[in-house]
Amino acid sequence: MDVTDFNHKITIKVRFHEVDMLGVCNNAVYINYFEHARLEYVKEAGLMPEGGIFSDGRLFFMVRNEINYRGHSFYDDELDIYSKVSYIKNSSFGYDHFIVRKKTGEVIVDGKGVVVFVDPKTRKSTPLTEEFIEKIKKFEPGVQILWTSLRASLLAKQSVVRMKNYYIYILTNKNTVLYVGVTNDIARRIWEHKSKLIEGLQKSIMWINLYIMKSLMIQIQQ
């Protein structure tokens, strides 16, 4: 890994209680270092809520950690920890990390992590917000966007037909079952249907009609 590809770095010292009976920093400690680096990354990228962590009710679950051990660090070593968000998917994003000994530049470990955005009510994955994605893109111009073609096409359509963020949509499938819904985020709602997060029409969606007349939406709701 090239340090020039990373916009975020923190420096820590190996503490005495992190050293095991072999005289080296214990393997499990590096996972904690990664976690600490991610929290500092969130702050620097402007992703931390104004009221502090957990204050906005949003949930992010760590679902994967992987690590490769390249060397050893010792008590009182200064370590530089480099981190970046390398990709964004529909509801998840991935971190790359590596840790080097500050004095010598030797790579001690490298690794990756995957974080999923979770609905606090259903405890299931849910699409990342556009605000979150835009902040990551601003902080990490090289981040890869890997969301599905469905979300991408719907977002493109959404940018054209958006009107005060209100939509009435009609779905049908090969059985000619009709489903009528109202939403202020059409890309997210169709993804929820396809992911079976909403009861009703889920599979074999054949076409989508969008209506953006607010007055019509109000009449139907009443």
Residue pairs with C-beta under 8 A, 6 or more apart in sequence:
1 82
1 96
1 98
1 107
1 110
3 9
3 82
3 100
5 84
5 142
6 82
6 83
6 84
6 96
7 84
7 139
7 140
8 37
8 40
8 41
8 44
8 45
8 82
8 83
8 84
9 80
9 81
9 82
9 83
10 36
10 37
10 40
10 80
10 81
10 83
11 78
11 79
11 80
11 81
11 102
12 33
12 36
12 78
12 79
12 81
13 76
13 77
13 78
13 79
14 25
14 29
14 73
14 74
14 75
14 76
14 77
14 79
15 75
16 75
18 25
18 26
18 29
18 75
19 25
19 26
19 74
19 75
20 26
23 74
23 75
24 72
24 73
24 74
25 72
25 73
25 74
25 75
25 77
27 67
27 69
30 67
30 69
30 99
30 108
30 109
30 111
31 65
31 67
33 79
33 81
33 99
34 65
34 67
34 81
34 83
34 95
34 97
34 111
34 113
35 62
36 81
37 81
37 83
37 97
38 83
38 95
38 113
38 115
39 53
41 83
41 84
41 85
41 95
42 48
44 139
45 135
45 136
45 139
45 140
46 135
46 139
47 132
47 135
47 136
49 55
49 56
49 58
57 120
58 117
58 120
59 117
59 118
59 119
59 120
59 123
60 115
60 116
60 117
60 118
61 115
61 116
61 118
62 113
62 114
62 115
63 92
63 114
63 115
63 116
64 112
64 113
64 114
65 111
65 112
65 113
66 111
66 112
66 113
67 109
67 110
67 111
68 109
68 110
68 111
69 108
69 109
70 106
70 107
70 108
70 109
70 110
71 101
71 106
71 107
71 108
71 109
72 108
73 79
73 99
73 101
73 108
77 101
77 102
77 103
78 101
78 102
78 103
79 99
79 100
79 101
79 102
79 108
80 99
80 100
80 102
81 97
81 98
81 99
82 97
82 98
82 99
82 100
83 95
83 96
83 97
84 95
84 96
84 140
84 143
85 93
85 94
85 95
85 136
85 139
85 140
85 143
86 94
86 95
86 96
86 112
86 143
86 144
87 93
87 94
87 143
87 144
87 145
87 146
88 128
88 133
88 136
88 143
88 144
88 145
88 146
88 147
89 146
89 147
90 125
90 127
90 128
90 147
90 148
90 151
90 191
91 116
91 117
91 125
91 126
91 127
91 128
92 114
92 115
92 116
92 117
92 125
92 128
93 114
93 115
93 128
93 136
94 112
94 113
94 114
94 115
95 112
95 113
95 114
95 115
96 110
96 111
96 112
97 109
97 110
97 111
97 112
97 113
98 107
98 109
98 110
98 111
99 107
99 108
99 109
99 110
100 106
100 107
100 108
101 108
116 125
117 125
117 126
117 127
117 128
117 129
117 132
118 124
118 125
118 126
119 125
119 126
119 197
122 197
124 197
125 195
126 188
126 192
126 197
127 151
127 187
127 188
127 191
133 145
136 143
137 143
137 145
150 190
150 191
150 194
151 187
151 191
154 186
154 187
154 190
154 191
155 187
157 186
157 210
158 185
158 186
158 187
161 167
161 210
161 212
162 212
163 212
163 214
164 214
165 184
165 185
166 182
166 184
166 212
166 214
166 217
167 182
167 183
167 184
167 186
167 189
167 210
167 211
167 212
167 217
168 180
168 181
168 182
168 210
168 211
168 212
168 213
168 216
168 217
168 220
169 180
169 181
169 182
169 183
169 186
169 189
169 190
169 208
169 209
169 210
169 211
170 178
170 179
170 180
170 208
170 209
170 211
171 178
171 179
171 181
171 190
171 193
171 201
171 205
171 207
171 208
172 178
172 179
172 201
172 205
172 206
172 207
173 201
173 203
173 204
173 205
173 206
174 204
174 206
175 204
177 201
179 193
179 200
179 201
180 220
181 189
181 198
181 200
182 217
182 220
182 221
183 189
186 210
189 198
190 205
190 208
192 198
193 200
193 201
193 202
193 205
194 202
194 205
196 202
211 217
